[in-house]
Amino acid sequence: MNTTTNSYHQSSSSTHTTQDNITLIDTTALTELLQEELTLQLGSLPSNALTVINRIVAEVARICTKSDRILQSGEVRSSQLSLARHRLSKCVEYYNLGSKQGRVELHSNLSVMIYRQIAPAQAQLSFAARRNLIEDFLQDFYADSLRAFRRENQVADNYTPRTRIELAEYMAFTEQYAKRRVMTGYGAMQLLVLRAKSFAKRQPTDTVMDIEQVTEFAKGEEAQIQSRSPMMQQVRERLVAETKDPHDAVLRERVVGELVQYLEGQGHKDCADYLILKLQDFAPPEIDEIMGLTPRQRDYLQQRFKYHVEKFAHTSHWQLVHQWLGADVDQKLGLSSKQWDAFVGQLDPTQQQLLELKRAKKSDFEIVKALKITPKQIQKRWTQLLDMASLVRNNAVESSNNSINHSMAA
């Protein structure tokens, strides 16, 4: 590494004019230097790392030969070296974070930059509303950033980062692309902020509406016409959707009460106490102090608690729990029609018959008589069936989350 660095600086010292600095940029020495520094930081050179380094060197050379500020400074080589190292350090930073955490970090950094600018200044938006706008805006920005990356690095139009180092390069480029300064009539502004302001201007303006007119019966022909307007109907639907169903609260209280009784009845009062403290939003250290637990004892308690909750939900009180979750047998166990068909299709004949009997509200005695197996075998088969349905639901949620993550890299 010292040999490469020395050769780089030796070639640098032979320049005397700005023009010499431009023509004598030694890209080969810089490439070797970055290779050695990357190997030193990561322990080994990742696959496709040389391609990434070559793109960094080419980008830095382009910047140094076109920037008036760098050319006029007379320190082209030092600027080239510091800029190249900065680009490499950002790649290493995202590389060390990994694919998932790197995306989270990038998304968080960009969201902070535009949180205030994403909506008109007069808009009174909640955090959740702003977050939704940011999500919509950034998905388009990620796609635009990838197009800019392909264009500036002269790669194929269908290029997509595949390896970990390539994804780190793309995320580092996206962050730098977002922070580029663009000259406007009001001075220099970061590209991402400028785009966010334009996005906010395209949002529909707020409409002042009398809430009493929305909720009360309209009197008079003019009031009835206004009451039937799409905007009025949209507000009514939103109000109805946000109204909390007292039935849900009653069910939740019943589930919690039954679970506490179940835990105490099984001789696990400490698990019941743990549940009550968790429902009161006590932090883990506070729970440890109240219950007199060591970290190891708490881990063991959590394992027992999880086991008994799953047993409670899948055996003795499965119907109550699934009713509360909106996943009762009458509701196709919380599955969509497509998921339900796929789920039923993978069941064996006995499981399908058991499911039909449960949906027909047959008693355990009737099910035992129909299937000609013991009550314990019925309980075991039903628990397996509920586990399978839960797996289908969870896989659907995970697939949805993965599609959101992949859209950032696509």
N, C-alpha and C positions, 0 to 999 in steps of 0.2 A: 504493500500500500504506500509506503514512503517513497519508493522508486517512482511510482506513477504520479504521486503528488508533486515530487521534485521536478519531474519532467514537465509537468503541467505548468509549474511556476517558472521554470527556466525558459520555456517557450514564451511565457507571458512577459518576462523581463526584457526580451529583445525588441519589443514594440516601443515606438516613440511617438507615433501620431495616432489620431483617432482612426484614420483609414487603415493603418497597419493593424490596429486592434481588431478591426472588422475582418480583414482578409486572413489574419493568422490565427483565428479561433481554432484550436485543436480539438475537434469533436471526438477523435479517437481516444486521446488521453483522458478526456472528460468521461467518456463511456466506461473506460477501464476503471477510473477512479470511483464512479458510482457503483459499478459492479462490486468492487472490493468493499465499499462502505455498506452496501446492502447485505452482502454475505456476512460481514462482521456483525451487523445488527440482528439478522435473522438466524444466523448459524449456518445456513446453506442458501444456495441460490434457487428460488422457486422456479417451477416450470413457467416458461414464457416471460421470465423476468427480463431477459436481454431485450426482447421486443419492446417491453414497457420502457426500459431505460433509453433505448434508441429514440422512442417517441418523446421522452422528456428532453433529451439532448437536442433534438430537432426543434422542439418548441422554444427552448431557451435561446437557441441560436437565432431563431426568427425574431423573437422579442428584442434581443440585444442589437440586432442589425436594423430594426425599424423604430426603436424608441429614441426620440430626440433627446430626452432627458439623459439616457444612458450614454448616447454618443457624445453629447456635449460635456459629460462628466470626465471623459478621458479614462475611465476605469471600466472598460467593457469586460475585461477578463474577470475582475473581481466580482462584478455584477453577475456575470455568467455563472460563476462558481457558486455564489451565494443563492442565486435563484434556482439553480439545479438542485442544490442540497435541500432547499425549502420544499421543492416539488417532491423530491424523494422522501423527505421526512413525513409529508402528509400521506403519501402512499403507505409508508410503513405504519403510520398511526392507524389507518383504516384496516390494513392487513392484520395487525395485532388484535383489533376489535373483532374481526371475523365478519362473515356475511350478515348475520342477523343483527348483531349489536351495532355493526357499522352503519347499517341502514337506519336503525333507531337514532343513532347519534347524528347522522346527517339530517334526518327529518326534523329532529329536535332543534338543531342549529338554525336551519332555514325557517322553521316555524317562528322562532323567537324574533328573527329579523323582520317578519312581516305581520306580526300579531296585530299591531295597531293599524297598519295600512290596508289590511285585507277587506275592510268594510268602510263605507262612507263615514266621515267624522261625526255626523249627526245621528248615525244608527245606534240604537241602544240594544246591542246584541249581548247575549249571555256567552259564557266561555264555550259552552257546547256548540252554539251557533257559529261562533268564530272558528272553532276547530273544524267544523264541517266545511266551511268555506275554504280554510287552509288546505284541507285534504283534496278538495276538488281542484284548487289552483295548482298545488304542487304536483299532482299526477300529470298534468299537462306540461309543467315545467321540466319534470324528469325526462319526458319524451323529447322535449325540445333540446335539453342538454345532451342527450344521446345523439341527436342529429348534428348538433354543433361539434361534438367530439369526433364523429365520423368525418365531418367536413374538414375540420382543422387538422386532423391527423391523417387525412387521405386514406382511410380504410374503406372496406366494402360497405355499400349502402345497407346491407343486412347484418353488419357486424353487431354482435352482442357479447359483452364480457362473460367468459365462461369460467376461467380459473379464479382462484382467490386473489391473486395479485392483479389480474385484469379488473376484477370488480373493485378492488381498492383504488386502482388508478382512475376508474370511472367516477367513483364517489369523491375522490380528491379533486378531480376535474370539475365535477358539478358544484362543489363548494366554492372553488375558485371562480367558476363561471358566474355563479350567483353574485359574487362580490365585485365583479368587474365594474369599473366606474364609467358611467355614460354621461356625456355632457348634454345638459338640457338648458332651457331658457332660464332656469333657476339655479344653475350651477351643476357641479358633478353629483351624480346619484348612483347608488348601486343598482345593477341591472335587475336583481330580484325585487327590490323595493319599487323600482319604476314599473315593472310588470304588475306588481300587486296593486299599485295605485290605479293603473289602467283597468285591472280586473274589478276593482271596487267601483269605478265609475260606471261599469256595465251592469251593476246590480240594480234591480228595481228599487225605486224609492219607497220609503215607508208611507203608508196611508193612515191618516187619522180616522178612527172609527169610534162611534159611541157604543160602548159595551152593552149598555141597556137596550139599544136597538137590536143588538145581536141576540140577547137572551129573552126579550119580551115579545109577546105576540104583536105583530104590526097592525096598526089601526089606520084606516084610510087607504085609498088606492095608491097614492105615491109611496107611502111607507111600505106597502106590500110589494110593490115593484122593486124597491131598494132591498127589501128583505130577501128577495129571490135572486139577487145578484150573485155571481160566482164567488166574489170576495167574501160576502157575508156567509155563504154556505161553507166556504173553506175555514173561516174563523170558528163557526159552530162545530164543524167536524174536529177541529183541533182542541176545542174546549172539552168536547165529549171524550176524545182520546186521552186527554190528560187527567180526566176525572178518575180518582182512585176508587176501585171497586171495594166496598167494605167486606164483601165476601172473601176476597183474597186475604185481608187482614185477619178475619176470623179463622180461616183455614191455617194461616201461618201460626197463629197462637195455639191452635189445636195440635198442630204437628210438633211444635216446641214442647207443649205440655206433655204429650204422649211420649216424646223422646226422653224427657227428663224422668218420667215415671218408669219407662223401660230400662234406662240405665241404672236407676236406683234399685229396681226390682231384680236386676241381674247382679247386684252387689258391687256396682261400679259408681258409687256416689262421687268419687273424685272426678270421674268423667262428666257427671252431671254438673258439678260445681264449675268445671272447666268450661262447659258449654254456656252456662249462665254468665260467666265473666267475659267470654268472647262476645256474647250478644250485647254486653254493655260497653263494648269497644275498649276494653282494657288492653294495654300493650303487653307483649310477652314478658318484659322485665317486671311489670306490675303484677301479672298473674303469678310469676315465680315467687315474688315477695309475699303475696297474699296466701298462697297455698304452701309456701315453704318448700319449693322445689329447687333442685339443682338443674342445670341445663340437661344433664343426662336423664334425670328423672322426668323432665318435661318431654323429652323426645319419646321416651317409652310411653308416657301418658297419651301423647298425640297419636302414636301407633295404635294403642288400644281403643282410643276414641274413634279413630277412623274405621277400624274393623267393626265396632259395634254399630256405628251409624250406617255403614253399608249393609250390615245384617238387618238392621231395623227397616231400612228402605226397601230391601229386596225380599224379605220374608214376612214377618208378622204384621207390618203396617205398610206393605207395598202400595195398597190401594189408596190409602190416605195421602201418602207422599206423592204418588203419581198424579192424583187428582189436584193437589196443590201446585204441582209443576206444569199442569196442563198437558200431562202425558199419560192419561188414563187409557184403558183399553178402548173406551168409546171414542177416544181422540187419537186412535192409531198409535198409541204410545209416544205421542209427540213427533211422529214422523210425517213428512210430506207424502202425498199419494205415490209419487215415484219411489221414494225411499221405502214406503210400506210394501209395495209390490215386490221390490228386490229383497226386502227382509223376509217376507212370507215365503218367497221362492227358495230361500236357503234353509228353511226348516224341514226336518224330517216329518213323516206322516203323523207320528205320535205328538210332536210339538205343535203341528198345525191343528190337530184335533183338540189338544189342550187349550190352544189359543181361542178356538171357536167356542169351546165350552165356557171359558172365562168371559168372553164377550157376550155370551148368552146368559150371564149372571147365574150359572149353575153353582150349587153348593159344593163343598169339598166332598161330601158323601156321594153326591151324584157323579162327580168327576171320577172318584175312585171306582165306582161301579161301572162307569162307561169305559174307562181305560184299563181296568183290571190290574191295577198296580197299587202299591201301598201309599198311604198319605205322605210318608217321608220321601218316596220316589217322586211323587207329584210336586212336592215342595222344591226338591232339588232341580227337577226339570224346569219348573217355572222360574226359579232364580236364574238358571242358565239362560232362559229365554229373555228375561229382563236385561241381563248383562249384554246379550247380543244386540238388543234394541238400543241400549245406552251407547254401545260402541258405534253403531250406525250414526246416531245423533252427533256424537263427539267428532267422528271423522268428517261429518258434513261441516261442522264449525271450523275444524282445522283446515279443511280444504279451502274454505272461504278466506281464512286468514292468510294462507299461503298465496292465494291469488292476488291479495292486496300487496304482499311483500314482493312477488315477482313482477308486478306492474311497475315497481320503482326501477327495476333493472332492465325492463323491456323498452 
